[in-house]
């Protein structure tokens, strides 16, 4: 009889974190002989409202809570329960505690510093009652899968039984090294969601200056069409099927981030995507970015506006440097940041070997 796994992601496939941490691994689980059931907390309608910046429908949110409760009533049917972040957002970790005492317990997965949503919340009542909630979720879990060392260290301090670093990775079958040409304009690109476009504002003055001084166009994939930019700009709608093609249309990938607690939990997925297509990168030295970018080899780490300008200009003007750095980044991703590599780690840790 095959083993059964219940995956409880936060979002349906449309949500980036759930797509990358849960859904893209499902074929591997099925091929390995497991029977899987996936029950996201929120639905696509909720995500569409969120990405449009609209207020979410309260009845939809309430149904999400009720559906999760109903699914958990059948916990005993599964050999493994895999939780993304938490079972019930903005609710005490009572359900996690119950699961830890009954049946086989659960494992929990983090690719964001979700604990800061509570311990740094604006509302004092949230900080008081839920500030240590995620610590409890981590402590009760059989295993904490952490997307980077910042998240892993937090889990260890929270008293987690086992902590395994599991970076966010790509499916290498979907990515390939882009074809390099010497043609202009040079494309500096960014990929993300409307909710993370705010990070690109960190370097907007630099990008505007470069687009006016040099033959450069800025590509923004998945951002808000209302984003203001004084320069040569192309906005591209994100789709799962088209994201690799969109990245391969870039020459340089960027990932600016502020050096804040929440951003330290980011898992550098943009950089991994860029490198999987053979792009050199420029990124802020924040969180996991410093683990992925080997400064001066596969890209540059830029702290100041002057550094951003200087490194980007260097890459824009030197096509051979772009190709060389892109090749080194491509090799790094193929070796360390693939589904196959992560799945082997997961199977080894679950078997206790």
N, C-alpha and C positions, 0 to 999 in steps of 0.2 A: 504494500500500500504506500502510495506517495505521501510525502509530508506536505502539510498545508501551512501556508503563510498568509497572514492577514496584514496587508499594508495599509497604514492609516496616514496618508500624506495630508498636507494642509490644503492643497489645491488640486484641481484636475490638471490634465496635461498642459493646458495653456499656461499655468504658472511655472515660471522658470525653475525655481528651487525644487518643486515636486517633480517636474519633468526630468531634471538632471539627477536627482538623488534617488528617485523611485522608478519612474516609468521607463527610462532608457535601459534599466537593468532587467525588466520583466522577461524579455526573450532569453536572457542568460539563465534566469531561475527556471523557466519552463524547460529549456533544453537540458538542464541538470536534473530534471525529473520532479520538480516541485509543482504542487497545485497552488495557484495564487488567487487571492481575492484582493481587490483594491477599492477602498472606500474613502475618497477625499472628504475633508470637512466642509469646505466651501465648494460651490458649483461655478460653472462658467459664467452664469448671469452675474454673480457677485463680482467676479474678476473684471468683467466688462464694465460694470458700474465703477469699480475702483480705478481702472485705467483711464476712464473718461473724466475722473475727478468728481463724479456725482456722489450724492449721499446714498449709502447702501439701504436697500429695502429691509426694514426690521423683521418683517414676516419671513423673509428669505433667511436671515441670520438665525432666527428662532428655529426654523426647520432644520438648519444645519446642526444645531445642538441636539435636537431630538433625534435626528437620523444617526448621529454619532453614538448617542446613548443606546439606541436600538441595536446597532451593530455590535456594541460591546457586550450586550446581553448574551451573545453567542461566543464569547471569548474561548470557552472550553473546547470548541471544535478545532482549534488551531494549534499547531506545534510551535509556531513562532509568531509573535505579534511585533510588528515593526512600526514604530511611531515616529512621525516627523515633528520635531520640536516639542509638542505637547498634545494632550488629548482634547482639552477644552480651553480655548483662548480666554483670558481674563476671568478664569475661574480657578479656585484653589486646586492643588494637585491631589485631590482626594481619589479620583479615579485611578491615577497612577499608583497610589498607595495600595488600593484594593487589588489591582492586578499583580503587584509585587508579592502579595500575601496569598494569592490564589493561583492555581494552575502553574504555568511555566514562566510567568513574569513577562517582561517585554524588553526590547532594545529600543534606543532612541537616537535619532539622527539630527545633527545640527550643521547648517552651513551659514548661519547668521548668528549674531550676538543677541538672540531674542531675549535673553535675560535683562538686557538694558531697556527693553520696552517696559519693564516693570520697575526695576530698581532706579531708573532715571526718568520715570514718568512725571509729567507735569502735575498731575493730581496727587496731593499728599496721601489720600486714602488708598490709591493704587500702590504707592511706594510702601505704605505701612502694611497692607494686607497681602500683597503679592510680590513684594520686593525680593523675597527669597524663594519664590515659587519654583523657578527653573532649577535652583540648587536641589530642591526636593525631587523633582522629576529625574534629574541626573543621578541622585543618590539611590533612588529606588530601582533604577534600571539594571539589567544584567550586564549590558554593554552600552557605552556611549560612543557613537561614531561621531568624530569631530572633524570638520572640514579643514581646520588649520590648527596651529599650535596655540593660538590665543584662546580658541574655544576649548581645546584639549586641556590647557592649564586651568581654565575656569572649572571644568568638570572634575579635575583632580582635586582642586581646593574645595569643591562642593562635597567631596567624599564619595565620588563614583567608584564602583567596584572595579570596573575595567574601562579603560579609555583607549580607543584606537583611532589614530589619525587617518582619515579617509578623505583625501582631497576631491573636489568636484572635477570630473573628467569628461573626456569626449569619446565618441564612438569613432575610431579611426577609419572605419569603412565609409564614413560620410565626408571626410576631409582629405584634401590632397594639396600638394605644394603648388602654389599659383604659378602661372606663366609670367615671367618677368620680361618687360620690354623697356626700351629707353624713351618711350613716348611721354609727352607731357599733355595735360597737367598731371602733377603728382597728387595722388589722393590720400589725404589724411582722414582716417575713419574712426568712428566710435559706434558701438552696438550696445543696446540696452533696452530699457522699458521707459514709458513716460514718467514713472515714479523715480527713476534714477537719473533722468536727464539733468537734474539740478547739479550733478557732479561735473558735468561738462562746462557749466558756467565758471568753474574754477579757472579754466584756461581760455575762455572765450576771447578775451582781449588779445592773447597771443595768437590764436587762430585767425582772428580778424586781421591782425597786422601781417601775418605771413601770407594770407590770401591776397592782400593788396600789393605786397612787395614782390612776391614770386608767383610763378605759374602753378598755383595750388588751388584745389577745390576740396571742400570739407564734405564728407559723407556722414550723415547721421541716420543710423538704422534703428527703427523702433522708438524714436523720440516723439515729442509733441509737435504737431504741425504749426503750432503757434509760437515756436521757439524763435526768438529774435536774433538775427545774425547779420552783421554789416560786412558782407563779403560774398565770395562764391560758395554757395551751399546747395547740396542736394539732399533732400529728405526721402528716405526709403522706408516703406512700410515693412515691418518685420513679419515674416512667416517662418514656420519651422522648416518647410521644404526649401525656402529661398535664402536662409541665413548664411549658408556656406558660400553660395554664389555671390552674395552681397559683400562678404568679407574678402573674397578673392578679387573683388573689384577695387580693393584698397591697396595702397602701397606701404602705409605705416598705420599701426594701430595705437590708440591712446587709451589710458585708463587713469584719469585724475581722481583723487580722493582726498578729503580733508583728514587730518590726523586726529580723529575723534574716536571715542570708545566703540560706537556702533560699527564704524568703518573698519576697525581692526579685526572684526569678525568676518569680513568679506573674504571670499575664497579665490579671488583672482581669475575667475572663469573667463572674463573677456580676454585676458592676456593669453590664456591657454588656447582659446579659439583662434586668436590672431596667429599665434605661433604654429598651430596645426595647419594653417594655410601658408606658412612660410613668410610671415610678416615680421619685420623688426618692430619693436614696441618702445613707447615712452610712457612711464607710469610714475605715480607718486610712491615714495618709499613708505607705504603704509600697509600694515597687516601682512598678508601672504604675498603681496607683490614683491617683497624683498626676497622671498624664497624662490619665486619663479624667474625674476629678472636677474641675470648675472650682468651687472653693470659693465658696459663696454664690450660685451660679448654677443648677447642676443638682444640687447636693447639698452635703454638708459633709465636711470632713476632720477627724477627731477623734483627738487624741493621748491625752488623759487620760480617766479615768472621768467626771470632771466635765463635760468637753466632750461626751462621748457622751450623757450624761444631758441636758445643755442643748439640744443640737441635735435629739435625738430628741423631746424634749418640745415644742420649738418647732414641729416638723413635725406632731406628733400634734394639737396644738391649733389648727393653721391649715390648713384644707382647701384654701384658695385658694393658699397657698404651695406645698403639695404638687403641685397641678395645674400651677402655673407652672414649678416646677423640673422636674417630670416631662416637660413639653413641651420644655424645652431639652435635656434628656438624650436624648429621643426623636429630636430633630433631629440631634444629634451622632452617634448611632449610625447613622442612615440615611445620613449623609454619609461616615463614615469606617470603619465596622465591619461591612461586609457581605461575603458571599461574592463578589459581583460585583466589588467593589473589589479584594479580594485576588487573585482569579483574573486580573484584568487585569495586576496587578503581576507575578504568577508568569509569565504568558505573555511579558511584556516582558523580564523578566530571563533567561528561558531562551533567548529569541531573540537575546540579547546587545545589544538596542537600548537 
